């Protein structure tokens, strides 16, 4: 605004306000010269509390004017001043006026909700300032510790001005701007104002009445608030209304953050057609996604139970390419969301694992183990990270707390990672850590440790002897989770009997803790059975047994054996006996993808132990991948099985006969 306009406003203001009180003159001068630094210096920071009122443009326009001897008429003077003041109002946004107001400056100095309430006792806040007060009260608590926040909120609820502020908010809510309505509601919910209280329900009803008038920003704030509220008729009605509004305005939404916030509210219980529209809209905005946007999109999808592989793939690729500097909390939350969504991406997991190893020094031991735990829950074996953590354990087993030790045992026994030449060092380090915690380890934790060590094929005598003491067994018998406990004891018993570890004294698990043996009865897999019979169709000397149960634990889908008579006859005739034939027993195991580490053919814990024990019992395990077999035609499935079961018969076949098997 030009200096001439400012000067004219001041001159007119002083003239027509000559009969008014000093504080009113200063208020008018401050408003008229809000952009003039010199004039601001003439205005006091804040008028006395007992005489403070909010400034109204309508009130200024209704003042009577006197010409005081000038050539202009009263009407002309009034019209000129009104016009100039309108120019000031047009050029100054409400946010700027609020930021420049003394009340706002004092509000920013408040460091707690009680400070804000003390300020409202001195100065009566305007409609917009009511919203600012509530928002600032919530903002101050976010920076506090949990204990301090609890104390400050208690003081806030006991403060006599808190009820007055809420009463004021309830009276002026109809006159608030819509974004202030949404912010006020969000602030009250976050401050812990009871959601069934009159003030919260009044704000919800106002939001329902004016929902069609909410812009993108206000809808986003309201969506964030509704996502934190408990179910109630007003909340559910508002959510239903938002679904209609969002669906109608979906093509015009431009803000990624606003879209994601609204998606959180409308996406969880949205019908399929709306979910399809949300997916299409999200995919159209992927070019605008920043790294935080991609991370927030995945958490949004996990929160709403909204699965979209194309959208997840786009977000995963962008995150994998920009991992540098991402904090632990976001990476951990990302992996947790992948688990909730049952989504796995090999490139993303490898990128996170390699990034963590490349920045190993910035992570605490606890963070490294949490990464391992999350990868294990996703059935992914992070080879480089497994190596790095194993090196730290070998170097100093004492860095492991009791909980850390249980985590390491669970991860390494489940993922069946082969440390090769360092395997024994690693197992000895784990045994040392287990031994150090034996005096203060609970009975169930001891059982978990021994169970994991048995899966790893390692049998230290001290924890085994302590576990099998009668006092420990009695404690376990009185504990809950009997099925889990019995399953662990059955595995320990099986490993002691089959692996036959060299122990100072012979140990066995009492039958009382093994539970009743359950009879295993599973139906024959018709697809596999048909293919196996075709494989053995021209091999009369081979027999097939289906769904054979071994040691009353392990189920073998198909056992192929060669009759002893035929084998002896072949040997007597001087015929060469192949390795498969000499083994006599081939165990065909029809395995699910979940039995392997993701992206590999490495068997996981239970399957790895089963293979180890079947080899001890004299079987040659042959793993048949269910997923791969289902993708093949009947003929190719038979050929693939024949090659797996009798690989030596295919060694000498021409290349052209084996092409096109797809394996």
C-alpha positions as CSV (number, residue, x, y, z in Angstrom):
1,X,0.0,0.0,0.0
2,X,1.4,3.4,-0.9
3,X,2.6,6.0,1.7
4,X,-0.1,8.4,0.5
5,X,-2.9,6.0,1.3
6,X,-1.5,5.1,4.7
7,X,-1.0,8.8,5.6
8,X,-4.6,9.6,4.5
9,X,-6.0,6.7,6.6
10,X,-4.2,7.9,9.7
11,X,-5.3,11.5,9.2
12,X,-8.9,10.6,8.7
13,X,-8.8,8.2,11.6
14,X,-7.5,10.8,14.0
15,X,-10.1,13.3,12.8
16,X,-13.2,11.2,13.1
17,X,-12.1,9.5,16.4
18,X,-11.3,12.7,18.2
19,X,-14.2,12.2,20.6
20,X,-13.5,8.5,21.4
21,X,-11.3,7.0,24.1
22,X,-7.5,6.8,23.6
23,X,-7.4,3.0,23.4
24,X,-10.0,3.0,20.6
25,X,-8.0,5.6,18.7
26,X,-4.9,3.5,19.0
27,X,-6.7,0.4,18.0
28,X,-7.9,2.1,14.8
29,X,-4.5,3.5,14.1
30,X,-2.9,0.1,14.5
31,X,-5.3,-1.6,12.2
32,X,-5.1,1.1,9.5
33,X,-1.3,1.1,9.6
34,X,-0.7,-2.6,10.0
35,X,2.0,-2.6,7.3
36,X,3.6,0.6,8.4
37,X,6.5,0.1,10.8
38,X,6.6,3.7,12.1
39,X,2.9,3.6,13.0
40,X,3.3,0.3,14.7
41,X,5.8,1.8,17.1
42,X,3.1,4.3,18.2
43,X,0.7,1.5,19.2
44,X,1.0,-0.2,22.6
45,X,1.6,-4.0,22.4
46,X,-1.7,-4.8,24.1
47,X,-4.5,-2.7,25.5
48,X,-5.4,-3.1,29.2
49,X,-7.3,-6.2,29.9
50,X,-10.4,-4.5,31.4
51,X,-10.9,-2.4,28.2
52,X,-9.8,-4.8,25.5
53,X,-12.3,-5.6,22.7
54,X,-11.9,-7.0,19.2
55,X,-11.8,-4.6,16.3
56,X,-14.8,-4.7,13.9
57,X,-14.8,-3.2,10.4
58,X,-18.6,-2.8,10.6
59,X,-18.2,-0.8,13.8
60,X,-15.8,1.6,12.1
61,X,-18.1,2.2,9.2
62,X,-21.0,3.0,11.6
63,X,-19.1,5.9,13.3
64,X,-20.5,9.4,12.7
65,X,-18.1,11.8,11.0
66,X,-17.6,15.5,11.4
67,X,-15.9,17.7,8.8
68,X,-14.3,20.2,11.3
69,X,-14.3,23.0,8.8
70,X,-13.0,21.1,5.7
71,X,-14.6,21.4,2.3
72,X,-15.6,17.7,2.2
73,X,-19.0,16.6,3.3
74,X,-19.4,14.1,6.1
75,X,-20.7,11.5,3.6
76,X,-17.7,11.9,1.4
77,X,-15.3,11.6,4.3
78,X,-17.0,8.4,5.5
79,X,-17.0,6.9,2.0
80,X,-13.3,7.7,1.5
81,X,-12.3,6.2,4.9
82,X,-14.4,3.1,4.2
83,X,-12.8,2.7,0.9
84,X,-9.3,3.1,2.2
85,X,-9.9,0.7,5.1
86,X,-11.4,-1.8,2.6
87,X,-8.1,-1.6,0.7
88,X,-6.2,-2.4,3.9
89,X,-8.5,-5.3,4.6
90,X,-8.1,-6.7,1.1
91,X,-4.3,-6.4,1.2
92,X,-3.9,-8.0,4.6
93,X,-4.8,-11.7,5.0
94,X,-6.5,-12.9,8.2
95,X,-3.4,-15.0,8.9
96,X,-1.1,-12.0,8.7
97,X,-3.4,-9.9,10.9
98,X,-3.4,-12.7,13.4
99,X,0.4,-13.1,13.3
100,X,0.9,-9.3,13.8
101,X,-1.7,-9.1,16.6
102,X,-0.3,-8.7,20.2
103,X,-2.5,-11.6,21.4
104,X,-0.8,-13.9,18.9
105,X,2.6,-12.8,20.0
106,X,1.8,-13.5,23.6
107,X,0.3,-16.8,22.7
108,X,3.5,-18.0,21.1
109,X,5.3,-17.4,24.4
110,X,3.1,-19.8,26.3
111,X,4.9,-23.0,27.0
112,X,2.0,-25.1,28.4
113,X,-1.8,-25.4,28.3
114,X,-2.0,-23.7,31.6
115,X,-0.1,-20.7,30.3
116,X,-2.6,-20.4,27.5
117,X,-5.5,-20.6,29.9
118,X,-3.9,-17.9,32.0
119,X,-3.7,-15.7,28.9
120,X,-7.4,-16.2,28.2
121,X,-8.2,-15.0,31.7
122,X,-6.5,-11.7,30.9
123,X,-7.7,-11.2,27.4
124,X,-10.9,-12.4,25.8
125,X,-10.0,-14.3,22.6
126,X,-11.8,-13.7,19.3
127,X,-13.4,-16.5,17.3
128,X,-10.1,-17.2,15.4
129,X,-8.1,-16.8,18.6
130,X,-10.1,-19.5,20.3
131,X,-9.0,-22.0,17.7
132,X,-5.4,-20.7,18.0
133,X,-5.5,-21.2,21.8
134,X,-6.7,-24.8,21.5
135,X,-4.2,-25.6,18.8
136,X,-1.3,-24.1,20.7
137,X,-2.3,-26.0,23.9
138,X,-2.1,-29.2,21.9
139,X,1.2,-28.2,20.2
140,X,2.9,-27.4,23.5
141,X,2.1,-30.9,24.9
142,X,3.7,-32.7,21.9
143,X,7.2,-31.5,22.9
144,X,6.8,-32.9,26.5
145,X,7.8,-36.3,27.9
146,X,5.0,-38.7,28.7
147,X,5.1,-38.0,32.5
148,X,5.2,-34.2,32.0
149,X,2.4,-34.3,29.5
150,X,0.2,-36.3,31.9
151,X,0.9,-33.7,34.6
152,X,0.2,-30.7,32.4
153,X,-3.0,-32.2,31.1
154,X,-4.2,-32.7,34.6
155,X,-3.5,-29.1,35.5
156,X,-5.3,-28.1,32.3
157,X,-8.5,-29.9,33.2
158,X,-8.4,-28.5,36.7
159,X,-7.8,-24.9,35.5
160,X,-11.0,-22.8,36.0
161,X,-10.6,-21.1,32.6
162,X,-10.6,-24.4,30.7
163,X,-14.4,-24.8,31.0
164,X,-14.8,-21.2,30.0
165,X,-12.7,-21.6,26.9
166,X,-14.7,-24.6,25.8
167,X,-17.9,-22.8,26.5
168,X,-16.7,-19.9,24.4
169,X,-15.6,-22.3,21.6
170,X,-19.1,-23.9,21.6
171,X,-20.8,-20.5,21.3
172,X,-18.6,-19.2,18.4
173,X,-18.2,-22.4,16.4
174,X,-20.9,-21.3,14.0
175,X,-19.0,-18.2,13.2
176,X,-15.5,-19.8,12.8
177,X,-13.8,-20.4,9.5
178,X,-14.1,-24.1,8.5
179,X,-10.4,-24.8,8.8
180,X,-10.5,-23.3,12.4
181,X,-13.4,-25.6,13.2
182,X,-11.5,-28.6,12.0
183,X,-8.3,-27.6,13.8
184,X,-10.2,-26.9,17.0
185,X,-11.9,-30.3,16.9
186,X,-8.6,-32.0,16.3
187,X,-6.9,-30.1,19.1
188,X,-9.7,-31.0,21.6
189,X,-9.5,-34.7,20.7
190,X,-5.7,-34.8,21.1
191,X,-5.9,-33.0,24.4
192,X,-8.2,-35.7,25.7
193,X,-11.5,-33.8,25.9
194,X,-14.1,-36.5,26.3
195,X,-15.4,-37.4,22.8
196,X,-19.0,-37.7,24.1
197,X,-18.9,-34.3,25.7
198,X,-21.2,-31.6,24.5
199,X,-18.5,-29.4,23.0
200,X,-17.0,-32.2,20.9
201,X,-20.4,-33.4,19.7
202,X,-21.4,-29.8,18.9
203,X,-18.3,-29.4,16.7
204,X,-19.1,-32.8,15.0
205,X,-22.7,-31.6,14.2
206,X,-21.4,-28.3,12.8
207,X,-19.0,-30.3,10.6
208,X,-21.9,-32.4,9.3
209,X,-24.0,-29.3,8.5
210,X,-21.2,-27.5,6.6
211,X,-19.4,-30.6,5.2
212,X,-20.2,-29.5,1.6
213,X,-18.4,-26.2,2.2
214,X,-15.1,-27.8,3.4
215,X,-12.2,-27.3,1.1
216,X,-9.4,-29.8,0.5
217,X,-7.3,-28.6,3.5
218,X,-10.2,-28.6,5.9
219,X,-11.3,-32.1,4.8
220,X,-7.7,-33.3,5.4
221,X,-7.7,-31.9,8.9
222,X,-11.1,-33.4,9.6
223,X,-10.1,-36.7,8.2
224,X,-7.0,-36.8,10.5
225,X,-9.3,-36.1,13.5
226,X,-11.9,-38.7,12.6
227,X,-9.1,-41.3,12.3
228,X,-8.4,-40.9,16.0
229,X,-12.0,-40.9,17.3
230,X,-14.0,-43.7,18.7
231,X,-17.1,-44.9,16.9
232,X,-20.3,-42.9,17.6
233,X,-23.4,-41.9,15.5
234,X,-22.0,-38.5,14.7
235,X,-18.5,-39.8,13.9
236,X,-19.9,-42.6,11.6
237,X,-22.3,-40.2,10.0
238,X,-19.5,-37.8,9.3
239,X,-17.3,-40.5,7.8
240,X,-20.2,-41.6,5.5
241,X,-20.6,-38.0,4.4
242,X,-16.8,-37.7,3.8
243,X,-16.8,-40.8,1.6
244,X,-19.5,-39.2,-0.6
245,X,-17.6,-35.8,-0.7
246,X,-14.2,-37.4,-1.4
247,X,-15.6,-39.6,-4.2
248,X,-17.2,-36.6,-5.8
249,X,-14.1,-34.4,-5.5
250,X,-11.5,-37.1,-6.1
251,X,-10.4,-36.0,-9.6
252,X,-9.8,-32.4,-8.3
253,X,-7.6,-33.3,-5.3
254,X,-4.1,-32.0,-5.9
255,X,-2.3,-32.3,-2.5
256,X,-0.7,-35.7,-1.9
257,X,-0.8,-35.4,1.9
258,X,-4.5,-34.3,1.9
259,X,-5.3,-37.3,-0.4
260,X,-3.5,-39.7,1.9
261,X,-5.1,-38.3,5.0
262,X,-8.6,-38.6,3.5
263,X,-7.7,-42.1,2.2
264,X,-7.1,-43.2,5.8
265,X,-10.7,-42.3,6.8
266,X,-12.6,-43.4,3.7
267,X,-10.5,-46.3,2.6
268,X,-10.9,-48.8,5.4
269,X,-14.6,-49.6,5.0
270,X,-15.0,-48.2,1.4
271,X,-16.8,-50.3,-1.2
272,X,-14.7,-51.9,-4.0
273,X,-15.5,-49.4,-6.6
274,X,-14.4,-46.5,-4.4
275,X,-11.2,-48.4,-3.5
276,X,-10.5,-48.8,-7.2
277,X,-10.9,-45.1,-7.7
278,X,-8.6,-44.4,-4.8
279,X,-6.0,-46.7,-6.3
280,X,-6.3,-45.1,-9.7
281,X,-6.0,-41.6,-8.2
282,X,-2.9,-42.6,-6.1
283,X,-1.2,-44.1,-9.2
284,X,-1.8,-40.9,-11.1
285,X,-0.1,-38.9,-8.4
286,X,3.0,-41.1,-8.0
287,X,5.2,-38.6,-9.9
288,X,4.5,-36.1,-7.1
289,X,5.5,-38.5,-4.3
290,X,8.4,-37.5,-2.2
291,X,10.3,-40.1,-0.1
292,X,8.1,-39.3,3.0
293,X,5.0,-39.5,0.7
294,X,5.9,-43.0,-0.4
295,X,6.6,-44.1,3.2
296,X,3.3,-42.6,4.4
297,X,1.4,-44.2,1.5
298,X,2.5,-47.7,2.6
299,X,1.6,-47.0,6.2
300,X,-1.7,-45.6,5.0
301,X,-2.4,-48.8,3.1
302,X,-1.5,-50.9,6.1
303,X,-3.7,-48.8,8.4
304,X,-6.7,-49.1,6.0
305,X,-6.1,-52.7,5.0
306,X,-5.9,-51.4,1.4
307,X,-3.8,-53.7,-0.8
308,X,-2.6,-52.6,-4.2
309,X,0.5,-54.4,-5.6
310,X,1.1,-51.8,-8.4
311,X,1.1,-49.0,-5.9
312,X,3.2,-50.9,-3.4
313,X,5.7,-51.7,-6.2
314,X,6.1,-48.1,-7.1
315,X,6.6,-47.0,-3.5
316,X,9.0,-49.8,-2.8
317,X,11.2,-48.9,-5.8
318,X,11.4,-45.3,-4.8
319,X,12.2,-46.1,-1.2
320,X,14.9,-48.6,-2.3
321,X,16.6,-46.0,-4.4
322,X,16.6,-43.3,-1.6
323,X,17.4,-45.1,1.6
324,X,20.3,-42.9,2.7
325,X,19.4,-41.0,5.8
326,X,16.1,-42.7,6.5
327,X,15.8,-43.1,10.3
328,X,15.3,-46.4,12.1
329,X,11.7,-45.7,13.1
330,X,10.6,-45.2,9.5
331,X,12.5,-48.3,8.2
332,X,11.1,-50.5,11.0
333,X,7.6,-49.1,10.5
334,X,8.0,-49.8,6.7
335,X,8.9,-53.5,7.4
336,X,6.0,-53.8,9.9
337,X,3.6,-52.5,7.2
338,X,4.9,-55.0,4.7
339,X,4.2,-57.7,7.2
340,X,0.6,-56.4,7.8
341,X,-0.1,-56.2,4.1
342,X,1.5,-59.6,3.4
343,X,3.7,-57.8,0.8
344,X,7.3,-58.8,0.1
345,X,9.7,-57.2,-2.4
346,X,13.1,-58.8,-2.8
347,X,14.8,-55.6,-4.1
348,X,13.5,-53.5,-1.2
349,X,14.5,-56.0,1.4
350,X,18.0,-56.5,0.0
351,X,18.4,-52.7,-0.3
352,X,17.5,-52.2,3.4
353,X,19.7,-55.0,4.5
354,X,22.7,-53.8,2.5
355,X,22.1,-50.2,3.7
356,X,22.0,-51.2,7.3
357,X,25.3,-53.2,6.9
358,X,27.0,-50.3,5.1
359,X,26.0,-47.9,8.0
360,X,26.5,-50.5,10.8
361,X,28.1,-48.1,13.2
362,X,25.1,-45.8,13.4
363,X,22.8,-48.5,14.6
364,X,22.5,-49.8,18.2
365,X,22.6,-53.6,18.9
366,X,18.9,-53.4,19.8
367,X,18.1,-51.8,16.4
368,X,20.1,-54.4,14.5
369,X,18.3,-57.2,16.2
370,X,14.9,-55.6,15.6
371,X,15.8,-55.5,11.9
372,X,16.6,-59.2,12.0
373,X,13.4,-59.9,13.9
374,X,11.3,-58.1,11.3
375,X,13.1,-59.8,8.4
376,X,12.6,-63.2,10.0
377,X,8.8,-62.5,10.4
378,X,8.8,-61.8,6.7
379,X,10.6,-65.1,6.0
380,X,13.4,-63.2,4.4
381,X,17.1,-64.0,5.1
382,X,19.2,-60.9,5.0
383,X,22.5,-62.6,4.3
384,X,24.8,-59.6,4.7
385,X,23.1,-58.5,7.9
386,X,23.2,-62.1,9.3
387,X,26.9,-62.2,8.7
388,X,27.5,-58.8,10.4
389,X,25.5,-59.6,13.5
390,X,27.2,-63.0,13.8
391,X,30.6,-61.3,13.7
392,X,29.6,-59.0,16.5
393,X,28.3,-62.0,18.6
394,X,31.5,-64.0,18.0
395,X,33.7,-61.0,18.9
396,X,31.8,-60.4,22.2
397,X,28.9,-62.6,23.3
398,X,28.4,-60.5,26.4
399,X,26.8,-57.7,24.3
400,X,23.6,-59.8,24.2
401,X,21.0,-59.2,26.9
402,X,18.7,-62.0,27.8
403,X,16.0,-60.7,25.4
404,X,18.6,-60.1,22.7
405,X,19.8,-63.7,23.1
406,X,16.3,-65.1,22.6
407,X,15.9,-63.0,19.5
408,X,19.2,-64.1,18.0
409,X,18.4,-67.8,18.7
410,X,14.9,-67.5,17.2
411,X,16.1,-65.7,14.0
412,X,19.1,-67.9,13.2
413,X,17.2,-71.1,13.9
414,X,14.2,-70.0,11.8
415,X,16.1,-68.8,8.8
416,X,18.6,-71.7,8.7
417,X,21.4,-69.4,7.6
418,X,24.7,-71.3,6.9
419,X,27.7,-69.4,8.4
420,X,30.0,-72.1,6.9
421,X,33.4,-72.0,8.6
422,X,32.3,-69.7,11.4
423,X,29.3,-71.7,12.3
424,X,30.9,-73.5,15.3
425,X,32.4,-70.3,16.6
426,X,29.0,-68.6,16.5
427,X,27.2,-71.6,18.2
428,X,29.9,-71.7,20.9
429,X,29.4,-67.9,21.5
430,X,25.6,-68.5,21.8
431,X,26.2,-71.3,24.3
432,X,28.5,-69.0,26.4
433,X,25.7,-66.4,26.5
434,X,23.0,-69.0,27.4
435,X,25.2,-70.4,30.2
436,X,25.8,-66.9,31.7
437,X,22.0,-66.3,32.0
438,X,21.1,-69.8,33.2
439,X,20.8,-68.8,37.0
440,X,18.2,-66.1,36.3
441,X,16.4,-67.5,33.2
442,X,12.8,-68.5,33.6
443,X,11.7,-72.0,32.8
444,X,9.9,-71.1,29.6
445,X,12.8,-68.9,28.3
446,X,15.1,-71.9,29.0
447,X,12.8,-74.2,27.0
448,X,12.8,-71.7,24.1
449,X,16.6,-71.5,24.2
450,X,17.1,-75.3,24.1
451,X,14.4,-75.7,21.4
452,X,16.2,-73.2,19.1
453,X,19.6,-74.7,19.8
454,X,18.2,-78.1,18.9
455,X,16.9,-76.7,15.6
456,X,20.4,-75.4,14.9
457,X,21.8,-78.9,15.7
458,X,23.7,-77.7,18.7
459,X,23.4,-79.4,22.1
460,X,25.2,-77.8,25.0
461,X,24.9,-80.0,28.1
462,X,24.3,-77.3,30.8
463,X,21.0,-75.9,29.5
464,X,19.7,-79.4,28.6
465,X,20.5,-80.7,32.1
466,X,18.8,-77.8,33.8
467,X,15.7,-78.0,31.5
468,X,15.2,-81.6,32.3
469,X,15.4,-81.2,36.1
470,X,12.1,-82.1,37.8
471,X,11.7,-78.7,39.4
472,X,11.9,-76.9,36.0
473,X,9.6,-79.5,34.4
474,X,7.0,-78.9,37.2
475,X,7.1,-75.2,36.6
476,X,6.5,-75.7,32.9
477,X,3.7,-78.1,33.6
478,X,1.9,-75.4,35.6
479,X,2.3,-72.8,32.9
480,X,-0.1,-71.9,30.1
481,X,0.2,-72.5,26.4
482,X,0.4,-76.3,26.8
483,X,0.2,-77.0,23.1
484,X,3.2,-74.8,22.3
485,X,5.1,-76.3,25.3
486,X,4.4,-79.8,24.2
487,X,5.4,-79.1,20.6
488,X,8.8,-77.7,21.8
489,X,9.4,-80.7,24.0
490,X,8.5,-83.1,21.2
491,X,11.2,-81.4,19.0
492,X,13.8,-81.6,21.8
493,X,13.0,-85.2,22.3
494,X,13.2,-86.0,18.6
495,X,16.5,-84.3,18.3
496,X,18.0,-86.1,21.3
497,X,16.9,-89.4,19.8
498,X,17.9,-88.9,16.2
499,X,20.9,-86.5,16.3
500,X,22.3,-88.5,19.3
501,X,24.6,-85.7,20.5
502,X,27.7,-86.6,22.5
503,X,26.7,-85.6,26.1
504,X,28.4,-86.3,29.4
505,X,25.3,-88.3,30.4
506,X,22.4,-89.7,28.5
507,X,19.4,-87.4,28.6
508,X,15.8,-88.0,27.6
509,X,12.6,-86.1,27.8
510,X,10.0,-87.6,30.2
511,X,6.8,-88.8,28.5
512,X,4.7,-86.7,30.9
513,X,5.7,-83.5,29.2
514,X,5.3,-84.7,25.6
515,X,1.5,-84.8,25.6
516,X,-0.6,-87.3,23.9
517,X,0.7,-88.3,20.4
518,X,-1.8,-87.1,17.8
519,X,-2.5,-89.4,15.0
520,X,-1.5,-87.8,11.7
521,X,-4.0,-88.4,9.0
522,X,-3.7,-86.3,5.8
523,X,-5.3,-86.9,2.5
524,X,-3.3,-87.9,-0.5
525,X,-2.4,-85.0,-2.9
526,X,-4.1,-86.2,-6.2
527,X,-1.9,-84.0,-8.4
528,X,1.3,-85.3,-7.0
529,X,0.1,-88.9,-6.7
530,X,-0.9,-89.0,-10.4
531,X,2.5,-87.6,-11.5
532,X,4.5,-90.0,-9.3
533,X,2.6,-93.0,-10.6
534,X,3.4,-91.9,-14.2
535,X,7.1,-91.5,-13.3
536,X,7.2,-95.1,-11.9
537,X,5.0,-96.5,-14.6
538,X,7.9,-98.1,-16.5
539,X,9.9,-99.0,-13.4
540,X,8.3,-102.1,-12.0
541,X,11.1,-102.7,-9.5
542,X,10.1,-99.5,-7.6
543,X,7.3,-99.2,-5.1
544,X,5.4,-96.1,-4.0
545,X,4.0,-95.4,-0.5
546,X,2.0,-92.3,0.0
547,X,1.5,-90.2,3.1
548,X,3.9,-92.2,5.2
549,X,4.3,-91.0,8.9
550,X,7.8,-91.3,10.3
551,X,8.6,-91.2,14.0
552,X,4.9,-90.2,14.5
553,X,5.9,-86.7,13.5
554,X,7.1,-86.3,10.0
555,X,4.7,-86.9,7.1
556,X,6.2,-87.9,3.8
557,X,4.0,-87.3,0.7
558,X,5.6,-90.2,-1.2
559,X,8.2,-92.8,-0.4
560,X,9.8,-94.5,-3.4
561,X,11.6,-97.8,-2.5
562,X,13.3,-100.5,-4.6
563,X,12.6,-104.1,-3.7
564,X,15.5,-105.8,-2.1
565,X,15.2,-108.8,-4.5
566,X,15.6,-106.6,-7.6
567,X,18.5,-104.8,-6.1
568,X,20.4,-108.0,-5.2
569,X,19.7,-109.4,-8.7
570,X,21.1,-106.3,-10.3
571,X,24.2,-106.4,-8.2
572,X,24.8,-110.1,-8.9
573,X,24.5,-109.6,-12.6
574,X,27.2,-106.9,-12.4
575,X,24.9,-104.1,-13.4
576,X,25.8,-100.7,-12.2
577,X,23.5,-99.4,-9.5
578,X,22.9,-95.7,-9.5
579,X,23.1,-93.6,-6.3
580,X,19.4,-93.1,-6.2
581,X,18.8,-96.8,-6.5
582,X,21.4,-97.6,-3.8
583,X,19.8,-95.3,-1.4
584,X,16.7,-97.5,-1.7
585,X,14.4,-94.9,-0.1
586,X,13.5,-91.6,-1.7
587,X,11.3,-89.2,0.3
588,X,9.3,-86.9,-1.9
589,X,8.2,-83.8,0.0
590,X,5.5,-81.6,-1.5
591,X,6.5,-78.2,0.0
592,X,4.7,-74.8,0.2
593,X,6.5,-71.5,-0.6
594,X,6.3,-70.5,3.0
595,X,8.6,-73.3,4.0
596,X,11.5,-71.6,2.2
597,X,13.3,-68.3,2.8
598,X,11.7,-65.7,0.5
599,X,13.4,-65.5,-2.9
600,X,15.5,-68.6,-2.3
601,X,15.3,-72.4,-2.2
602,X,16.8,-72.5,1.3
603,X,14.5,-74.4,3.6
604,X,13.5,-72.7,6.8
605,X,13.6,-74.0,10.4
606,X,11.1,-76.8,10.6
607,X,11.6,-78.0,7.0
608,X,15.4,-77.9,7.5
609,X,15.3,-80.0,10.6
610,X,12.9,-82.5,8.8
611,X,15.4,-82.9,6.0
612,X,18.2,-83.4,8.4
613,X,16.4,-86.1,10.3
614,X,15.2,-87.9,7.2
615,X,18.8,-88.1,6.0
616,X,19.7,-89.6,9.4
617,X,16.9,-92.2,9.0
618,X,18.3,-93.2,5.6
619,X,16.0,-91.3,3.2
620,X,17.0,-89.2,0.3
621,X,14.8,-86.1,0.4
622,X,13.5,-84.7,-2.8
623,X,11.7,-81.3,-2.5
624,X,8.8,-80.6,-4.9
625,X,7.8,-77.0,-5.0
626,X,4.1,-76.6,-5.1
627,X,4.1,-73.3,-6.8
628,X,6.4,-74.4,-9.6
629,X,4.5,-77.6,-10.2
630,X,1.1,-75.9,-10.5
631,X,2.5,-73.7,-13.4
632,X,3.5,-76.7,-15.5
633,X,1.4,-78.8,-17.8
634,X,0.8,-82.5,-16.9
635,X,3.5,-83.8,-19.2
636,X,6.1,-81.3,-18.2
637,X,5.2,-81.9,-14.5
638,X,5.9,-85.6,-15.0
639,X,9.2,-85.0,-16.8
640,X,10.3,-82.5,-14.1
641,X,9.5,-85.0,-11.3
642,X,11.4,-87.8,-13.2
643,X,14.4,-85.6,-13.5
644,X,14.4,-84.7,-9.8
645,X,13.8,-88.2,-8.5
646,X,16.2,-90.0,-11.0
647,X,18.6,-87.3,-12.1
648,X,21.3,-89.8,-13.2
649,X,18.9,-91.0,-15.9
650,X,18.9,-87.6,-17.5
651,X,22.6,-87.0,-17.3
652,X,23.2,-88.9,-20.5
653,X,20.1,-87.8,-22.4
654,X,20.5,-85.5,-25.4
655,X,20.1,-81.8,-24.7
656,X,17.1,-81.5,-27.0
657,X,15.1,-84.0,-24.9
658,X,15.5,-81.9,-21.8
659,X,14.8,-78.5,-23.3
660,X,11.6,-76.7,-22.4
661,X,11.0,-78.2,-19.0
662,X,10.9,-74.7,-17.5
663,X,13.1,-75.6,-14.5
